[in-house]
């Protein structure tokens, strides 16, 4: 798909992969037929987990990240990029202060990042590899070795049998298992033991399909490919993509490389400087996979998460599908017409609306809300982010303006004002009498806005990643407090952080303390649940 050079591009976008070791940006022109062409790239080594993956980003690491993003943003601005997509992965999504870091990115650099679940990261990497490497019907194992996690995908040119992200990244494993330099035999043994235990599920699938080819992507695998290319005189000056070598070529490299100390590794020009201290667990993992599953050939894919992000973007943008049918109800129809005009965030807004309605049903009686308020809350939730159509900055206020001035059909002016104000108060300030449009409402309407805004703020916080991480929401509403139990498909820290930040208004109108607990479906060994008290962890 990256081939069109004849027609005029319709848009220029940038995709930024905010990884544990590096931030990698690619700038592309999008063409009318859905193809794209890369116009620039920038890779910045940041090493967010310099002291290992301890669920906390240091001030220094965050500053390195912000400095790198400033340079990327400067490139995007100078190249007149119209839209920036930034996805945060393992280190940021797991960190207790990952939400703060994402907020800093917005405030200081003007880049809005989203923390995606590991499973989605694996799927996007799979699409990227399939897009860049000529696959056939034969099943292959795709492996993307990052700093915090490793993504495993089993698939062919048509389908994926398995895709998941496991916490086996080289920075994480180095901090956990490697204390000696060169790495000791006992450390290698411990790593292998850990890999065997963690890769149980995928082992059965690989053996069942007798997979013979492994495709590696991202920095560690590219460094391995470049080192082997030099040793074997393979051509890799222009690109490493589709570089193929035998398992025996890797074994020969491994035999020598694993004995090297830091100074000796430093002399290898094909090895990224910031990967010198953390590459060994990656070498041990590759050897383990080759031997365990009798892999014969390795191929390198230069396409990785950022390319999957572009493909995902194209899939959503083209063709432009009708977002709504012709609703007979003029109220619903005019709301959806407004959503369509403003390029709404459908998945996020729909998810927030569902959670807001669940909260409404729980608190309706004690907050003395009418059934008609339920419908207004749903529309406020669906429209809460349409202000992005104008600008990220103050998008909550832009949303209120768009709702009030969009000639919505079937609503009274009071109803429109409630929807507009509730959408406006989904973030930042809670309702205040000094706010012009809020203070102009009758007292009864102001009370309703406060209660509905309290509900929407928590619902929006529970999808802070914008990737529908919370799959199940259970509410234990007691006399003096409310416990929220979340079942998530990825690390829950961002959703906990988002909900905690926005719980003050609902606490005020209910007179109860809100506490949040979560369990991650994809990390069954993790029995600890994150509660509403920041920094504290309870267990089931």
Helices and strands as residue ranges (DSSP letters): E 9-18, E 22-31, E 36-45, H 59-78, E 83-88, H 90-94, H 98-104, I 105-109, E 113-115, H 118-132, E 140-145, E 150-155, E 160-166, H 170-177, H 185-198, H 200-208, E 213-217, H 219-232, E 244-246, H 247-257, H 262-266, G 273-275, H 280-292, E 297-301, H 305-317, H 330-341, H 346-367, H 371-383, G 386-389, H 395-404, H 413-424, H 436-439, H 443-461, E 470-477, E 481-488, H 493-501, H 504-510, E 513-520, E 528-530, E 537-539
